[in-house]
Amino acid sequence: MREPSRPVLARWALRYARLALGAAFLSGIASRFGLWGPGRGYGSFANFLKYTAQVNSFMPASTIPFLAWAATAAELLLGLALLLPLRGGAARAVALGSAALLAVFGLAMALSFGLKEPLDYSVFSASSAALLLALHPSPDS
């Protein structure tokens, strides 16, 4: 069996990374609004607010609703944008935003729960995949 050429493999790897990251962001949103069904994920935005408070245990309680809604908006925008056929600077900005959001989430998890949690949930791995996308913003570049 003939191996695929490097450019072909690179294009598919970039598409795969964009699809996986975009789907993960959108799945998290579906979970916090109960779209995965009862007993699956957060199940409700109220449960997501509780989790946001746990992850951001170092933040004042008054900031938690803002953080939860800001994360939701960012994940929705970035998740959808990752699935769009963006090119050049727009694709790079989306990838960098995704990497930053995931890195901040991973750091917050590490501060609140310890380093094991973000490592077990591959948060830093996902952030690094987004950084790699920023280096190669288009599957055809």
A tleap script that builds the chain and sets N, CA, C and O, in Angstrom:
source leaprc.protein.ff14SB
mol = sequence {
  NMET ARG GLU PRO SER ARG PRO VAL LEU ALA
  ARG TRP ALA LEU ARG TYR ALA ARG LEU ALA
  LEU GLY ALA ALA PHE LEU SER GLY ILE ALA
  SER ARG PHE GLY LEU TRP GLY PRO GLY ARG
  GLY TYR GLY SER PHE ALA ASN PHE LEU LYS
  TYR THR ALA GLN VAL ASN SER PHE MET PRO
  ALA SER THR ILE PRO PHE LEU ALA TRP ALA
  ALA THR ALA ALA GLU LEU LEU LEU GLY LEU
  ALA LEU LEU LEU PRO LEU ARG GLY GLY ALA
  ALA ARG ALA VAL ALA LEU GLY SER ALA ALA
  LEU LEU ALA VAL PHE GLY LEU ALA MET ALA
  LEU SER PHE GLY LEU LYS GLU PRO LEU ASP
  TYR SER VAL PHE SER ALA SER SER ALA ALA
  LEU LEU LEU ALA LEU HIE PRO SER PRO ASP
  CSER
}
set mol.1.N position { 0.838 -1.175 0.000 }
set mol.1.CA position { 0.000 0.000 0.000 }
set mol.1.C position { 0.885 1.240 0.000 }
set mol.1.O position { 1.832 1.345 0.780 }
set mol.2.N position { 0.568 2.156 -0.867 }
set mol.2.CA position { 1.350 3.381 -1.016 }
set mol.2.C position { 0.999 4.382 0.086 }
set mol.2.O position { -0.175 4.604 0.382 }
set mol.3.N position { 2.023 4.979 0.686 }
set mol.3.CA position { 1.793 5.991 1.719 }
set mol.3.C position { 1.366 7.300 1.081 }
set mol.3.O position { 1.819 7.633 -0.014 }
set mol.4.N position { 0.475 8.067 1.773 }
set mol.4.CA position { 0.084 9.375 1.239 }
set mol.4.C position { 1.268 10.333 1.297 }
set mol.4.O position { 2.132 10.222 2.167 }
set mol.5.N position { 1.294 11.265 0.368 }
set mol.5.CA position { 2.383 12.239 0.363 }
set mol.5.C position { 2.246 13.157 1.564 }
set mol.5.O position { 1.163 13.292 2.133 }
set mol.6.N position { 3.343 13.784 1.944 }
set mol.6.CA position { 3.336 14.684 3.105 }
set mol.6.C position { 2.329 15.817 2.954 }
set mol.6.O position { 1.601 16.095 3.906 }
set mol.7.N position { 2.250 16.491 1.795 }
set mol.7.CA position { 1.259 17.574 1.678 }
set mol.7.C position { -0.177 17.087 1.853 }
set mol.7.O position { -0.997 17.780 2.456 }
set mol.8.N position { -0.486 15.906 1.331 }
set mol.8.CA position { -1.842 15.366 1.475 }
set mol.8.C position { -2.114 15.055 2.944 }
set mol.8.O position { -3.170 15.407 3.469 }
set mol.9.N position { -1.180 14.409 3.595 }
set mol.9.CA position { -1.328 14.076 5.005 }
set mol.9.C position { -1.449 15.352 5.849 }
set mol.9.O position { -2.259 15.410 6.774 }
set mol.10.N position { -0.658 16.353 5.535 }
set mol.10.CA position { -0.705 17.622 6.275 }
set mol.10.C position { -2.076 18.288 6.114 }
set mol.10.O position { -2.644 18.780 7.089 }
set mol.11.N position { -2.604 18.304 4.898 }
set mol.11.CA position { -3.931 18.902 4.685 }
set mol.11.C position { -5.002 18.193 5.507 }
set mol.11.O position { -5.842 18.842 6.131 }
set mol.12.N position { -4.974 16.865 5.507 }
set mol.12.CA position { -5.975 16.112 6.263 }
set mol.12.C position { -5.775 16.284 7.762 }
set mol.12.O position { -6.754 16.346 8.507 }
set mol.13.N position { -4.532 16.361 8.220 }
set mol.13.CA position { -4.262 16.570 9.648 }
set mol.13.C position { -4.789 17.926 10.104 }
set mol.13.O position { -5.353 18.035 11.192 }
set mol.14.N position { -4.611 18.956 9.285 }
set mol.14.CA position { -5.109 20.291 9.632 }
set mol.14.C position { -6.635 20.314 9.651 }
set mol.14.O position { -7.236 20.909 10.545 }
set mol.15.N position { -7.254 19.679 8.682 }
set mol.15.CA position { -8.724 19.601 8.664 }
set mol.15.C position { -9.245 18.857 9.895 }
set mol.15.O position { -10.224 19.268 10.519 }
set mol.16.N position { -8.579 17.768 10.227 }
set mol.16.CA position { -8.953 16.961 11.380 }
set mol.16.C position { -8.843 17.786 12.668 }
set mol.16.O position { -9.740 17.747 13.511 }
set mol.17.N position { -7.761 18.518 12.814 }
set mol.17.CA position { -7.577 19.348 14.014 }
set mol.17.C position { -8.659 20.419 14.113 }
set mol.17.O position { -9.211 20.654 15.188 }
set mol.18.N position { -8.957 21.062 12.998 }
set mol.18.CA position { -10.009 22.094 13.022 }
set mol.18.C position { -11.364 21.488 13.368 }
set mol.18.O position { -12.108 22.050 14.171 }
set mol.19.N position { -11.684 20.358 12.774 }
set mol.19.CA position { -12.960 19.696 13.049 }
set mol.19.C position { -13.042 19.242 14.504 }
set mol.19.O position { -14.062 19.447 15.163 }
set mol.20.N position { -11.981 18.632 15.003 }
set mol.20.CA position { -11.980 18.128 16.379 }
set mol.20.C position { -12.102 19.269 17.384 }
set mol.20.O position { -12.875 19.168 18.336 }
set mol.21.N position { -11.358 20.342 17.192 }
set mol.21.CA position { -11.432 21.481 18.116 }
set mol.21.C position { -12.793 22.169 18.038 }
set mol.21.O position { -13.396 22.482 19.065 }
set mol.22.N position { -13.269 22.399 16.830 }
set mol.22.CA position { -14.573 23.038 16.666 }
set mol.22.C position { -15.685 22.212 17.282 }
set mol.22.O position { -16.543 22.745 17.986 }
set mol.23.N position { -15.676 20.919 17.025 }
set mol.23.CA position { -16.700 20.034 17.576 }
set mol.23.C position { -16.625 19.976 19.097 }
set mol.23.O position { -17.659 19.916 19.763 }
set mol.24.N position { -15.422 19.994 19.653 }
set mol.24.CA position { -15.278 19.961 21.110 }
set mol.24.C position { -15.866 21.217 21.750 }
set mol.24.O position { -16.559 21.128 22.764 }
set mol.25.N position { -15.597 22.378 21.169 }
set mol.25.CA position { -16.181 23.614 21.695 }
set mol.25.C position { -17.706 23.553 21.629 }
set mol.25.O position { -18.382 23.883 22.604 }
set mol.26.N position { -18.240 23.141 20.507 }
set mol.26.CA position { -19.694 23.112 20.334 }
set mol.26.C position { -20.352 22.028 21.192 }
set mol.26.O position { -21.484 22.205 21.642 }
set mol.27.N position { -19.671 20.931 21.421 }
set mol.27.CA position { -20.194 19.882 22.293 }
set mol.27.C position { -20.305 20.386 23.729 }
set mol.27.O position { -21.272 20.080 24.427 }
set mol.28.N position { -19.318 21.153 24.165 }
set mol.28.CA position { -19.381 21.729 25.510 }
set mol.28.C position { -20.574 22.649 25.676 }
set mol.28.O position { -21.218 22.658 26.725 }
set mol.29.N position { -20.867 23.418 24.651 }
set mol.29.CA position { -22.030 24.307 24.697 }
set mol.29.C position { -23.322 23.484 24.719 }
set mol.29.O position { -24.238 23.786 25.484 }
set mol.30.N position { -23.391 22.466 23.897 }
set mol.30.CA position { -24.571 21.597 23.894 }
set mol.30.C position { -24.787 20.983 25.274 }
set mol.30.O position { -25.923 20.872 25.736 }
set mol.31.N position { -23.711 20.590 25.925 }
set mol.31.CA position { -23.799 19.992 27.248 }
set mol.31.C position { -24.353 20.959 28.272 }
set mol.31.O position { -25.206 20.590 29.080 }
set mol.32.N position { -23.876 22.198 28.248 }
set mol.32.CA position { -24.319 23.155 29.275 }
set mol.32.C position { -25.755 23.614 29.074 }
set mol.32.O position { -26.339 24.218 29.974 }
set mol.33.N position { -26.333 23.339 27.911 }
set mol.33.CA position { -27.741 23.661 27.694 }
set mol.33.C position { -28.615 22.404 27.645 }
set mol.33.O position { -29.771 22.459 27.227 }
set mol.34.N position { -28.050 21.271 28.076 }
set mol.34.CA position { -28.811 20.041 28.189 }
set mol.34.C position { -29.132 19.349 26.884 }
set mol.34.O position { -29.992 18.469 26.853 }
set mol.35.N position { -28.461 19.723 25.800 }
set mol.35.CA position { -28.787 19.153 24.489 }
set mol.35.C position { -28.297 17.716 24.303 }
set mol.35.O position { -28.736 17.032 23.378 }
set mol.36.N position { -27.403 17.255 25.160 }
set mol.36.CA position { -26.957 15.864 25.072 }
set mol.36.C position { -27.895 14.929 25.841 }
set mol.36.O position { -27.737 13.709 25.800 }
set mol.37.N position { -28.861 15.504 26.535 }
set mol.37.CA position { -29.835 14.689 27.261 }
set mol.37.C position { -29.540 14.634 28.750 }
set mol.37.O position { -28.469 15.045 29.199 }
set mol.38.N position { -30.506 14.119 29.516 }
set mol.38.CA position { -30.347 14.069 30.968 }
set mol.38.C position { -29.183 13.174 31.387 }
set mol.38.O position { -28.945 12.113 30.810 }
set mol.39.N position { -28.477 13.633 32.399 }
set mol.39.CA position { -27.365 12.842 32.930 }
set mol.39.C position { -26.125 12.833 32.065 }
set mol.39.O position { -25.191 12.078 32.338 }
set mol.40.N position { -26.090 13.663 31.017 }
set mol.40.CA position { -24.936 13.700 30.117 }
set mol.40.C position { -24.281 15.065 30.238 }
set mol.40.O position { -24.918 16.079 29.954 }
set mol.41.N position { -23.047 15.110 30.646 }
set mol.41.CA position { -22.333 16.372 30.773 }
set mol.41.C position { -22.907 17.230 31.885 }
set mol.41.O position { -23.321 16.718 32.925 }
set mol.42.N position { -22.929 18.533 31.664 }
set mol.42.CA position { -23.449 19.457 32.676 }
set mol.42.C position { -24.953 19.325 32.833 }
set mol.42.O position { -25.463 19.405 33.950 }
set mol.43.N position { -25.661 19.128 31.759 }
set mol.43.CA position { -27.105 18.968 31.804 }
set mol.43.C position { -27.903 20.252 31.882 }
set mol.43.O position { -29.058 20.295 31.460 }
set mol.44.N position { -27.297 21.297 32.418 }
set mol.44.CA position { -27.995 22.581 32.521 }
set mol.44.C position { -26.970 23.694 32.706 }
set mol.44.O position { -25.833 23.456 33.111 }
set mol.45.N position { -27.400 24.909 32.400 }
set mol.45.CA position { -26.499 26.042 32.578 }
set mol.45.C position { -26.227 26.285 34.065 }
set mol.45.O position { -25.149 26.759 34.425 }
set mol.46.N position { -27.186 25.967 34.924 }
set mol.46.CA position { -26.970 26.113 36.367 }
set mol.46.C position { -25.816 25.219 36.830 }
set mol.46.O position { -24.988 25.636 37.640 }
set mol.47.N position { -25.767 23.999 36.313 }
set mol.47.CA position { -24.650 23.106 36.654 }
set mol.47.C position { -23.338 23.625 36.083 }
set mol.47.O position { -22.288 23.507 36.714 }
set mol.48.N position { -23.401 24.202 34.885 }
set mol.48.CA position { -22.195 24.780 34.311 }
set mol.48.C position { -21.704 25.957 35.149 }
set mol.48.O position { -20.497 26.133 35.316 }
set mol.49.N position { -22.614 26.758 35.674 }
set mol.49.CA position { -22.224 27.861 36.567 }
set mol.49.C position { -21.498 27.329 37.799 }
set mol.49.O position { -20.507 27.914 38.236 }
set mol.50.N position { -21.981 26.237 38.354 }
set mol.50.CA position { -21.316 25.625 39.520 }
set mol.50.C position { -19.906 25.173 39.149 }
set mol.50.O position { -18.959 25.397 39.902 }
set mol.51.N position { -19.772 24.539 37.992 }
set mol.51.CA position { -18.452 24.083 37.554 }
set mol.51.C position { -17.536 25.276 37.294 }
set mol.51.O position { -16.356 25.236 37.641 }
set mol.52.N position { -18.068 26.333 36.687 }
set mol.52.CA position { -17.280 27.532 36.438 }
set mol.52.C position { -16.755 28.091 37.757 }
set mol.52.O position { -15.609 28.533 37.831 }
set mol.53.N position { -17.578 28.074 38.784 }
set mol.53.CA position { -17.143 28.545 40.105 }
set mol.53.C position { -16.039 27.655 40.672 }
set mol.53.O position { -15.114 28.154 41.314 }
set mol.54.N position { -16.125 26.354 40.445 }
set mol.54.CA position { -15.085 25.445 40.935 }
set mol.54.C position { -13.768 25.667 40.194 }
set mol.54.O position { -12.705 25.731 40.810 }
set mol.55.N position { -13.847 25.782 38.869 }
set mol.55.CA position { -12.635 25.982 38.064 }
set mol.55.C position { -11.969 27.314 38.394 }
set mol.55.O position { -10.744 27.430 38.392 }
set mol.56.N position { -12.793 28.306 38.675 }
set mol.56.CA position { -12.288 29.647 38.977 }
set mol.56.C position { -12.423 29.954 40.463 }
set mol.56.O position { -12.857 31.042 40.841 }
set mol.57.N position { -12.051 28.996 41.298 }
set mol.57.CA position { -12.208 29.138 42.748 }
set mol.57.C position { -11.430 30.326 43.311 }
set mol.57.O position { -11.727 30.790 44.411 }
set mol.58.N position { -10.463 30.811 42.589 }
set mol.58.CA position { -9.635 31.941 43.004 }
set mol.58.C position { -10.262 33.287 42.636 }
set mol.58.O position { -9.731 34.337 42.997 }
set mol.59.N position { -11.390 33.259 41.921 }
set mol.59.CA position { -12.068 34.485 41.496 }
set mol.59.C position { -13.228 34.807 42.441 }
set mol.59.O position { -13.804 33.905 43.048 }
set mol.60.N position { -13.572 36.103 42.564 }
set mol.60.CA position { -14.739 36.468 43.382 }
set mol.60.C position { -16.016 35.856 42.800 }
set mol.60.O position { -16.167 35.753 41.582 }
set mol.61.N position { -16.921 35.457 43.678 }
set mol.61.CA position { -18.168 34.821 43.250 }
set mol.61.C position { -18.965 35.708 42.296 }
set mol.61.O position { -19.672 35.202 41.425 }
set mol.62.N position { -18.857 37.007 42.453 }
set mol.62.CA position { -19.625 37.924 41.601 }
set mol.62.C position { -19.191 37.879 40.136 }
set mol.62.O position { -19.938 38.323 39.264 }
set mol.63.N position { -18.003 37.356 39.850 }
set mol.63.CA position { -17.509 37.295 38.465 }
set mol.63.C position { -17.927 36.023 37.737 }
set mol.63.O position { -17.788 35.940 36.516 }
set mol.64.N position { -18.432 35.043 38.457 }
set mol.64.CA position { -18.701 33.719 37.873 }
set mol.64.C position { -19.728 33.763 36.736 }
set mol.64.O position { -19.474 33.174 35.686 }
set mol.65.N position { -20.864 34.427 36.896 }
set mol.65.CA position { -21.797 34.461 35.754 }
set mol.65.C position { -21.171 35.089 34.509 }
set mol.65.O position { -21.374 34.591 33.401 }
set mol.66.N position { -20.415 36.171 34.675 }
set mol.66.CA position { -19.750 36.779 33.520 }
set mol.66.C position { -18.778 35.795 32.886 }
set mol.66.O position { -18.769 35.641 31.665 }
set mol.67.N position { -17.961 35.126 33.692 }
set mol.67.CA position { -16.985 34.169 33.155 }
set mol.67.C position { -17.677 33.032 32.411 }
set mol.67.O position { -17.220 32.616 31.346 }
set mol.68.N position { -18.774 32.529 32.967 }
set mol.68.CA position { -19.498 31.431 32.317 }
set mol.68.C position { -20.072 31.870 30.971 }
set mol.68.O position { -19.959 31.148 29.980 }
set mol.69.N position { -20.684 33.045 30.937 }
set mol.69.CA position { -21.258 33.528 29.675 }
set mol.69.C position { -20.175 33.924 28.679 }
set mol.69.O position { -20.336 33.713 27.477 }
set mol.70.N position { -19.076 34.494 29.159 }
set mol.70.CA position { -17.970 34.864 28.261 }
set mol.70.C position { -17.350 33.614 27.640 }
set mol.70.O position { -17.052 33.589 26.446 }
set mol.71.N position { -17.159 32.585 28.452 }
set mol.71.CA position { -16.616 31.329 27.923 }
set mol.71.C position { -17.570 30.713 26.911 }
set mol.71.O position { -17.137 30.201 25.878 }
set mol.72.N position { -18.852 30.762 27.200 }
set mol.72.CA position { -19.857 30.211 26.291 }
set mol.72.C position { -19.844 30.959 24.959 }
set mol.72.O position { -19.855 30.338 23.896 }
set mol.73.N position { -19.822 32.274 25.015 }
set mol.73.CA position { -19.795 33.073 23.777 }
set mol.73.C position { -18.521 32.812 22.992 }
set mol.73.O position { -18.563 32.642 21.774 }
set mol.74.N position { -17.386 32.780 23.683 }
set mol.74.CA position { -16.114 32.543 23.001 }
set mol.74.C position { -16.090 31.153 22.364 }
set mol.74.O position { -15.651 31.001 21.225 }
set mol.75.N position { -16.554 30.152 23.087 }
set mol.75.CA position { -16.563 28.792 22.545 }
set mol.75.C position { -17.511 28.670 21.356 }
set mol.75.O position { -17.217 27.958 20.396 }
set mol.76.N position { -18.637 29.354 21.416 }
set mol.76.CA position { -19.569 29.320 20.286 }
set mol.76.C position { -18.950 29.961 19.050 }
set mol.76.O position { -18.976 29.378 17.966 }
set mol.77.N position { -18.399 31.145 19.211 }
set mol.77.CA position { -17.790 31.840 18.068 }
set mol.77.C position { -16.595 31.069 17.517 }
set mol.77.O position { -16.482 30.872 16.307 }
set mol.78.N position { -15.712 30.638 18.400 }
set mol.78.CA position { -14.524 29.914 17.940 }
set mol.78.C position { -14.900 28.549 17.360 }
set mol.78.O position { -14.332 28.126 16.353 }
set mol.79.N position { -15.854 27.860 17.992 }
set mol.79.CA position { -16.277 26.551 17.489 }
set mol.79.C position { -16.843 26.632 16.086 }
set mol.79.O position { -16.497 25.829 15.219 }
set mol.80.N position { -17.713 27.604 15.867 }
set mol.80.CA position { -18.271 27.780 14.522 }
set mol.80.C position { -17.201 28.209 13.527 }
set mol.80.O position { -17.151 27.698 12.408 }
set mol.81.N position { -16.347 29.143 13.930 }
set mol.81.CA position { -15.306 29.645 13.027 }
set mol.81.C position { -14.323 28.547 12.640 }
set mol.81.O position { -13.835 28.525 11.510 }
set mol.82.N position { -14.026 27.635 13.566 }
set mol.82.CA position { -13.120 26.535 13.237 }
set mol.82.C position { -13.702 25.624 12.166 }
set mol.82.O position { -12.958 24.990 11.417 }
set mol.83.N position { -15.017 25.558 12.089 }
set mol.83.CA position { -15.665 24.692 11.098 }
set mol.83.C position { -15.840 25.367 9.746 }
set mol.83.O position { -16.151 24.707 8.755 }
set mol.84.N position { -15.640 26.682 9.704 }
set mol.84.CA position { -15.761 27.422 8.444 }
set mol.84.C position { -14.462 27.343 7.642 }
set mol.84.O position { -13.391 27.165 8.223 }
set mol.85.N position { -14.542 27.471 6.335 }
set mol.85.CA position { -13.325 27.410 5.507 }
set mol.85.C position { -12.582 28.754 5.486 }
set mol.85.O position { -12.369 29.333 4.420 }
set mol.86.N position { -12.196 29.237 6.654 }
set mol.86.CA position { -11.478 30.509 6.738 }
set mol.86.C position { -10.043 30.337 6.250 }
set mol.86.O position { -9.486 29.240 6.306 }
set mol.87.N position { -9.460 31.408 5.780 }
set mol.87.CA position { -8.082 31.385 5.266 }
set mol.87.C position { -7.296 32.539 5.861 }
set mol.87.O position { -7.865 33.499 6.381 }
set mol.88.N position { -5.995 32.429 5.776 }
set mol.88.CA position { -5.087 33.514 6.108 }
set mol.88.C position { -5.220 34.036 7.516 }
set mol.88.O position { -5.260 33.274 8.481 }
set mol.89.N position { -5.289 35.366 7.619 }
set mol.89.CA position { -5.302 36.027 8.917 }
set mol.89.C position { -6.506 35.673 9.772 }
set mol.89.O position { -6.381 35.560 10.992 }
set mol.90.N position { -7.672 35.496 9.157 }
set mol.90.CA position { -8.872 35.138 9.929 }
set mol.90.C position { -8.707 33.755 10.548 }
set mol.90.O position { -9.024 33.559 11.721 }
set mol.91.N position { -8.220 32.804 9.776 }
set mol.91.CA position { -8.016 31.448 10.286 }
set mol.91.C position { -6.957 31.454 11.389 }
set mol.91.O position { -7.096 30.759 12.395 }
set mol.92.N position { -5.916 32.233 11.196 }
set mol.92.CA position { -4.845 32.332 12.197 }
set mol.92.C position { -5.392 32.942 13.496 }
set mol.92.O position { -5.071 32.467 14.586 }
set mol.93.N position { -6.211 33.982 13.384 }
set mol.93.CA position { -6.776 34.624 14.575 }
set mol.93.C position { -7.677 33.660 15.344 }
set mol.93.O position { -7.641 33.618 16.573 }
set mol.94.N position { -8.481 32.889 14.623 }
set mol.94.CA position { -9.360 31.909 15.269 }
set mol.94.C position { -8.523 30.845 15.980 }
set mol.94.O position { -8.828 30.466 17.111 }
set mol.95.N position { -7.488 30.372 15.331 }
set mol.95.CA position { -6.624 29.355 15.938 }
set mol.95.C position { -5.918 29.905 17.179 }
set mol.95.O position { -5.843 29.222 18.200 }
set mol.96.N position { -5.405 31.121 17.101 }
set mol.96.CA position { -4.742 31.722 18.258 }
set mol.96.C position { -5.729 31.970 19.395 }
set mol.96.O position { -5.399 31.745 20.560 }
set mol.97.N position { -6.936 32.433 19.068 }
set mol.97.CA position { -7.955 32.619 20.092 }
set mol.97.C position { -8.316 31.311 20.770 }
set mol.97.O position { -8.502 31.263 21.986 }
set mol.98.N position { -8.413 30.252 19.984 }
set mol.98.CA position { -8.718 28.934 20.539 }
set mol.98.C position { -7.598 28.461 21.456 }
set mol.98.O position { -7.855 27.948 22.546 }
set mol.99.N position { -6.367 28.632 21.018 }
set mol.99.CA position { -5.218 28.231 21.842 }
set mol.99.C position { -5.200 29.007 23.150 }
set mol.99.O position { -4.961 28.433 24.213 }
set mol.100.N position { -5.451 30.313 23.074 }
set mol.100.CA position { -5.435 31.139 24.282 }
set mol.100.C position { -6.558 30.750 25.238 }
set mol.100.O position { -6.331 30.613 26.440 }
set mol.101.N position { -7.771 30.570 24.709 }
set mol.101.CA position { -8.901 30.195 25.557 }
set mol.101.C position { -8.622 28.872 26.264 }
set mol.101.O position { -8.861 28.748 27.465 }
set mol.102.N position { -8.122 27.896 25.534 }
set mol.102.CA position { -7.819 26.601 26.128 }
set mol.102.C position { -6.685 26.687 27.139 }
set mol.102.O position { -6.729 26.019 28.172 }
set mol.103.N position { -5.676 27.495 26.859 }
set mol.103.CA position { -4.564 27.655 27.807 }
set mol.103.C position { -5.043 28.304 29.102 }
set mol.103.O position { -4.650 27.880 30.188 }
set mol.104.N position { -5.886 29.325 28.998 }
set mol.104.CA position { -6.430 29.986 30.194 }
set mol.104.C position { -7.288 29.006 30.990 }
set mol.104.O position { -7.198 28.956 32.217 }
set mol.105.N position { -8.115 28.231 30.300 }
set mol.105.CA position { -8.933 27.221 30.961 }
set mol.105.C position { -8.047 26.197 31.670 }
set mol.105.O position { -8.302 25.845 32.822 }
set mol.106.N position { -7.011 25.722 30.987 }
set mol.106.CA position { -6.093 24.757 31.589 }
set mol.106.C position { -5.375 25.316 32.803 }
set mol.106.O position { -5.201 24.616 33.801 }
set mol.107.N position { -4.959 26.562 32.727 }
set mol.107.CA position { -4.286 27.192 33.875 }
set mol.107.C position { -5.249 27.365 35.044 }
set mol.107.O position { -4.875 27.147 36.196 }
set mol.108.N position { -6.490 27.757 34.751 }
set mol.108.CA position { -7.487 27.892 35.813 }
set mol.108.C position { -7.759 26.535 36.464 }
set mol.108.O position { -7.868 26.436 37.686 }
set mol.109.N position { -7.867 25.501 35.645 }
set mol.109.CA position { -8.051 24.152 36.188 }
set mol.109.C position { -6.881 23.760 37.074 }
set mol.109.O position { -7.070 23.212 38.160 }
set mol.110.N position { -5.663 24.046 36.605 }
set mol.110.CA position { -4.467 23.685 37.373 }
set mol.110.C position { -4.418 24.432 38.702 }
set mol.110.O position { -4.051 23.850 39.723 }
set mol.111.N position { -4.780 25.702 38.700 }
set mol.111.CA position { -4.787 26.478 39.942 }
set mol.111.C position { -5.831 25.961 40.927 }
set mol.111.O position { -5.578 25.913 42.130 }
set mol.112.N position { -6.989 25.580 40.430 }
set mol.112.CA position { -8.083 25.165 41.307 }
set mol.112.C position { -8.037 23.698 41.695 }
set mol.112.O position { -8.387 23.350 42.823 }
set mol.113.N position { -7.610 22.827 40.780 }
set mol.113.CA position { -7.670 21.389 41.030 }
set mol.113.C position { -6.307 20.710 41.082 }
set mol.113.O position { -6.199 19.579 41.553 }
set mol.114.N position { -5.269 21.386 40.604 }
set mol.114.CA position { -3.959 20.767 40.469 }
set mol.114.C position { -3.685 20.443 39.007 }
set mol.114.O position { -4.596 20.447 38.179 }
set mol.115.N position { -2.450 20.170 38.705 }
set mol.115.CA position { -2.011 19.971 37.320 }
set mol.115.C position { -2.594 18.711 36.675 }
set mol.115.O position { -2.747 18.655 35.455 }
set mol.116.N position { -2.914 17.717 37.474 }
set mol.116.CA position { -3.421 16.446 36.933 }
set mol.116.C position { -4.702 16.638 36.111 }
set mol.116.O position { -4.846 16.020 35.056 }
set mol.117.N position { -5.631 17.480 36.572 }
set mol.117.CA position { -6.916 17.644 35.893 }
set mol.117.C position { -6.785 18.131 34.448 }
set mol.117.O position { -7.319 17.478 33.552 }
set mol.118.N position { -6.103 19.243 34.182 }
set mol.118.CA position { -6.019 19.664 32.784 }
set mol.118.C position { -5.205 18.688 31.926 }
set mol.118.O position { -5.422 18.599 30.717 }
set mol.119.N position { -4.280 17.963 32.539 }
set mol.119.CA position { -3.536 16.952 31.778 }
set mol.119.C position { -4.446 15.772 31.447 }
set mol.119.O position { -4.425 15.272 30.322 }
set mol.120.N position { -5.247 15.322 32.417 }
set mol.120.CA position { -6.153 14.191 32.184 }
set mol.120.C position { -7.199 14.516 31.122 }
set mol.120.O position { -7.607 13.633 30.367 }
set mol.121.N position { -7.636 15.771 31.055 }
set mol.121.CA position { -8.655 16.173 30.085 }
set mol.121.C position { -8.052 16.739 28.803 }
set mol.121.O position { -8.771 17.288 27.969 }
set mol.122.N position { -6.753 16.609 28.645 }
set mol.122.CA position { -6.043 16.993 27.413 }
set mol.122.C position { -6.253 18.458 27.016 }
set mol.122.O position { -6.257 18.787 25.830 }
set mol.123.N position { -6.425 19.320 27.994 }
set mol.123.CA position { -6.652 20.728 27.696 }
set mol.123.C position { -5.418 21.351 27.049 }
set mol.123.O position { -5.528 22.090 26.071 }
set mol.124.N position { -4.250 21.048 27.599 }
set mol.124.CA position { -3.031 21.619 27.020 }
set mol.124.C position { -2.717 21.000 25.656 }
set mol.124.O position { -2.154 21.668 24.790 }
set mol.125.N position { -3.073 19.743 25.462 }
set mol.125.CA position { -2.903 19.113 24.144 }
set mol.125.C position { -3.769 19.807 23.104 }
set mol.125.O position { -3.318 20.075 21.990 }
set mol.126.N position { -5.008 20.095 23.467 }
set mol.126.CA position { -5.904 20.798 22.545 }
set mol.126.C position { -5.381 22.206 22.266 }
set mol.126.O position { -5.446 22.680 21.132 }
set mol.127.N position { -4.868 22.870 23.289 }
set mol.127.CA position { -4.305 24.208 23.099 }
set mol.127.C position { -3.118 24.168 22.144 }
set mol.127.O position { -2.966 25.046 21.295 }
set mol.128.N position { -2.282 23.150 22.287 }
set mol.128.CA position { -1.122 23.051 21.393 }
set mol.128.C position { -1.551 22.724 19.962 }
set mol.128.O position { -0.917 23.180 19.010 }
set mol.129.N position { -2.616 21.943 19.800 }
set mol.129.CA position { -3.132 21.669 18.450 }
set mol.129.C position { -3.615 22.966 17.805 }
set mol.129.O position { -3.401 23.190 16.614 }
set mol.130.N position { -4.265 23.817 18.592 }
set mol.130.CA position { -4.725 25.103 18.067 }
set mol.130.C position { -3.537 25.984 17.683 }
set mol.130.O position { -3.600 26.706 16.687 }
set mol.131.N position { -2.468 25.932 18.453 }
set mol.131.CA position { -1.261 26.694 18.091 }
set mol.131.C position { -0.665 26.188 16.780 }
set mol.131.O position { -0.208 26.978 15.954 }
set mol.132.N position { -0.673 24.882 16.595 }
set mol.132.CA position { -0.187 24.332 15.330 }
set mol.132.C position { -1.054 24.790 14.165 }
set mol.132.O position { -0.545 25.051 13.075 }
set mol.133.N position { -2.364 24.889 14.393 }
set mol.133.CA position { -3.250 25.418 13.352 }
set mol.133.C position { -2.895 26.863 13.021 }
set mol.133.O position { -2.989 27.277 11.866 }
set mol.134.N position { -2.493 27.623 14.020 }
set mol.134.CA position { -2.120 29.024 13.783 }
set mol.134.C position { -0.882 29.116 12.885 }
set mol.134.O position { -0.728 30.081 12.137 }
set mol.135.N position { -0.015 28.126 12.960 }
set mol.135.CA position { 1.178 28.107 12.093 }
set mol.135.C position { 0.820 27.748 10.662 }
set mol.135.O position { 1.508 28.153 9.726 }
set mol.136.N position { -0.253 26.990 10.489 }
set mol.136.CA position { -0.723 26.542 9.177 }
set mol.136.C position { -2.218 26.772 9.109 }
set mol.136.O position { -2.988 25.814 9.186 }
set mol.137.N position { -2.659 28.040 8.963 }
set mol.137.CA position { -4.077 28.369 9.113 }
set mol.137.C position { -5.012 27.784 8.079 }
set mol.137.O position { -6.217 27.714 8.326 }
set mol.138.N position { -4.512 27.360 6.934 }
set mol.138.CA position { -5.393 26.810 5.921 }
set mol.138.C position { -4.903 25.429 5.518 }
set mol.138.O position { -3.706 25.239 5.300 }
set mol.139.N position { -5.820 24.450 5.414 }
set mol.139.CA position { -5.400 23.121 4.977 }
set mol.139.C position { -4.739 23.134 3.594 }
set mol.139.O position { -4.019 22.203 3.235 }
set mol.140.N position { -4.986 24.178 2.838 }
set mol.140.CA position { -4.427 24.226 1.486 }
set mol.140.C position { -3.193 25.123 1.396 }
set mol.140.O position { -2.664 25.354 0.309 }
set mol.141.N position { -2.728 25.638 2.572 }
set mol.141.CA position { -1.553 26.515 2.512 }
set mol.141.C position { -0.270 25.738 2.619 }
set mol.141.O position { 0.812 26.324 2.586 }
savepdb mol mol.pdb
quit
